[in-house]
Amino acid sequence: MGFLSSRRKRARLAPELDDRELGRLLKSLLSTSRTGTFATTDLCAAQISRFLEEDPGDWDRRTHRISVLAEFLGDSRLPRSWATREPRNATALVLYAWSQATGDAQDGAGVSDDAVESCLRAAELAPDDPTPWVALLKVARRQRWTQPQVFGVWNEVLTRDRWNREAYMDMLGYLTPEEGGSRLQVLEFVDGLCARVPANAPCVATELTAQVLQYQAILGRGGYEALVARTHWSQGMAAQALDRVAHTWGQPGFLRHAKALADLNLLAYALMAGDRRVEARAVFEAIGGTVSEWPWRTGGDPLTEFEQAQRRAMVGM
């Protein structure tokens, strides 16, 4: 248990996951912000620009990096000032629009129409890049666009990056009853995906994400339903979703996409929610202490929730 205990002590929230270069950039930006020049410096923009120009054509990695940077920069003035200063820089435009659409707000408050224009200009400047359309999908969710409009944007993403994880997660969220759809639409969307998605595609966690969202909705209702919520994972589609991936995702090298560690966190959470501790142990080992905020944050402090679940998984070893 000594080795496992040391692994637990090293558990940390890491939005960059295993992207060390992205982690170094975030640290650099954070240190710059502490000097008080974060919002106005050209150096930050140049640094981000150079970084995001690496690995051209790796849309999965680019999407991950932009999503993390947009969340990180969220409330700062940097994305807007960069996009204003360089109106023909597709990366600057995408980062600005994406940062506008971050956060948990389920309405269009704070998401201006110039975010839409930024996405469309970026799409013209970089016609092969899916990220302007992924950003527009996020803006469309916040502004509560109609389904025909949203599906139009969705199709633009798919023509450029067939298995874009971020886009699938956004469509899943949009189709929930809480947003623009229904439980039936979620089921149809997931069923259609499961019929054709490769077992290790970047978007492969869509099905399990749908089940975790449903499980958390049951918990949120409280009362008797919350008390017996665990049975969700022993029934029908939820059990099948877990069975399909429980023994493959944690194998070294099976998942290779940029957010693989986030998907392993999701799997560990679901296995523990279903009290499948033996299977969860191997997944926690594969995670190695790199914690994603979601889905752990729904129970409280994500790091605490992760560590408590990890300890429960190791009981009886």
N, C-alpha and C positions, 0 to 999 in steps of 0.2 A: 504493500500500500504506500510505501514511501515515495515511489516514483509517481504514482497517481496523485498523491497529495501535493507534490511539487508542481505537477501539471495544473492542479486546481488553483494554486496560489498565483500562477502566471496568467490566469484567465483575465482577459481585458476586452473592453469594447473597442472594436476596430472597424470603422466604416469602410476602410480601404480593403479589409479582409486580408488576402495574402499578397496584395499588390504593393510590394515594398517601395517602388518608385513613387507611387501615389502617396504612400505614407510619409515619405520624406518631403514631398511637396507640401502636404498639409502642415507638417511641422514648420517648414520654412515660412509658409503664409501666416501661421499662427504667431511666429516670432516677429514677423514684420508688423502684424496688427498691434502687437504690444508696444511698438515704437510710436504708434499714433499715425502712421502714414499708410495704413492698410487700404483705406478707401480711395486714395487719390494716386497712389504711386503707379507709374508706368511699368516699373520693374515687375510687379506682381502679374500684370496682364501679359507682359512678354514671357515671363516664366511659365505661366499657364499655357500660353499659345504654343511655345516650343514643346512643352510636355505633351499636349494633345495632338501634336502633329507626328508624334512617334507612332510606329506600327500602323501606317496607313492601310486602310482596307480591313483591319481587324475591328469590325463593327461591334462585336460583343465587348471587347475591351474598351473601346472608345465610349460606348454607351454607359458602361459601369463607371468610368472615370468622370464623365460629365455629370452623371447622377450624383456622385459623391461630392464633387466640387460645387454643384448647384445647391445642395443641402448645406454644405459647409459655409458657402458665401451668403446664403439666404438673405439675411437682413442688411448686408453691407451694400454700399453704393457702387462697389467695383463692377459688377456685371453691367449695370446700366451705363456707367460712365465709359466703360470699354466699348460697348456696342454703339454708343453715341459718337465716340471718337473714331471708331473704325466701322462705318456702316456697310462696308463691303467685305467684312471678315465674317465668314459663315460661323466659325467657332464662337466668336464673341456674341453673335446674334442668338445662337442656340443656347449658350450658357445663360444669357440674360432671360430669355423666355422660360427656360427650365427653372431658373431660380425664382421667377415670378409664380410658378405653379407648384412650388414645394410647400410643405406644411400639411396640416390635417384638416384645414377648412374644406367643407364640402359645398361651398357656394363660390360664386365668382368674385367675391370681395377681394380687392387688392390685385386681381389679375386683369390688367388693362388690355385694351384692344391692340395696343402697339406690340404686345407679346405675340399676338396672332400675326401681325405684319412682319415681325422679326423672323418668325418661323418660315413664312412664305418667301421672304427675301433670301434666307439661308438656303432654302430648298432650290431656289433658282441659281444661287452661286455655287452650290455643291449638289448637283442633281443625283449623284450616286449614293450620297450619304443618307442613311435612314434617320439619323438623329434629329434633323429638323422636324420630321414627321412624328417622331416619338415625343418630342417636346410639344408639338401641336396637339397630340393626343392628350397630354397632361393638361394643357390649357383648356381643351374642349371639355374635359371632365369638370374642371373648376367652373367653367362658364355654363355648364349644363346644356351642351348642344344636343340636338335631336339625334336619334339613332341613325338615320340615313347619313347625316353629316359625319358622325363619329366613325361609322363603318367605312365611309369614304377615305378618311385619314388613315384608318387601320389598314386598308388595302394598299395605300401608298407605302406604308412601312413594310408590308409583306413582300412587295415587289422588289425591295432592296435588301431585306434581311429576313429570310423566311421564318427563323426561329428566335427572333429578338425577345429576350426574356422580359425586359422592361415593358415592352408593348403588350405582351400577353398578360402581365400582371395588371396593367392599366385597364385593359379590356375586361378582365375578370372583375376588377373593382367597379367599373362602369356598369356592368350587367347585373350587379347585385340589387336586391330590392331597395337597399338604402340609397341607391343612386338612380340610374336610369332604366333599370330592368326588373327582372323577377327571378325567383329561384329556378323556374323552368328554363329560363334563358341561360343561367349559369350552367345548369346540367347539360343543356344542348351544346354549349360552347366547349365544355370540358370533354364531353363524349366525342365531339368532332375532332378535338385535338388528340385524344388518346388513340384514336383509330389510325393516326398517321405519323405521330411524332417519334423520332428516333429516341432510343432509351437513354441517351446521354446528351440530348440537345440542350442548349442553354435554357429553354423554356419548360423543361421537363417537370419542374416543380409546380406547374400551374394546377394540376389536379389535386395535389396534396394541400396546396395553399387554399383551394376552395373548401376542402374539408376542414382545415384549421379555422377558417373564417366562420364556417357554419357552427363548429364546436364552440368557438368563442361567443357567437351570438346566443347559443343555448346557455352558456355560463352567465352571460349578461342579463338574461331574463330572470335569474335568481329563483328562489323558491325550490320546489320539488325538482323541477327540470334541471336546475344547476347541480343539485345533489346527485342526480343519476347521469350527469353529462358524460361520465366515463364510458357508459355503454355505447355512446356514439361510435367509438372505435372498434367495437366488436360486431358491428352490424354492417351488412351490405356493402355499399360503395366505399365507405370509410375504411373498413377492414381490407377491402381489395386494394385500395390505393396504397395502404401501408405495405401490404404483402408484396406488391409489385416492386417496391424499391428498397425495402428494409435490408436486403442482403447484398445489394449491388452498389448503392451510392457510396458506401463507406470504403469500398475496395480501392486501394491506391491507384490513382490515375484514371478511374472510371469517369468521374465528372471532371471536365477540364475547363469549363467556362469560367468567366471572371467572378461570378457570384456563387461558385460551387460551395464555398464555406457557409454562405447564408442558407443555401438549401440543406446542407447538413445540419445546421442549427434548427431549421424547420423540422427535419426528420427526427432529431433527438427530442424535440418538444412533443411531437405527435406520439412517438413511441412511449414516452413517459406519461403522457396524458392517457394512453391506453394501457398503462401498467405493463408494458413489454420491456422490462428492465434489461434482460439478458441481451436482447438485440440492441438496446440503446447504448450499452457499454462500449461496443465496438465503434459506434458512431461518435460518441464522446472522445474516444481515442483519436479518431480521424480528424475531429475538430481541433484538437490540441490547444484549447483555451482561447481561440479566436471567436469572440461572442458578437453576434449581430443583435441589434436592439429588438427587432421584431422576429419572432412572436413573443419573446420573453417579457417585453415591457408591459404586456396586458395584465400580468399578475402582480406588477409592482416594479421595483428596481430591476432592470434586466440582468445585471451582473449577479445580483443576489439570487434571482430566480434560477439563472443558469447553474450557479454553484450548488444550490440546494438540490436541483434535479440531478446534477452529476453525482452528488453524494448519495442520493437515494438509489441511483443506478448501480453504484459500487457495493451497496450493502449485500453481504452474503458471499462476497468473492473469497 
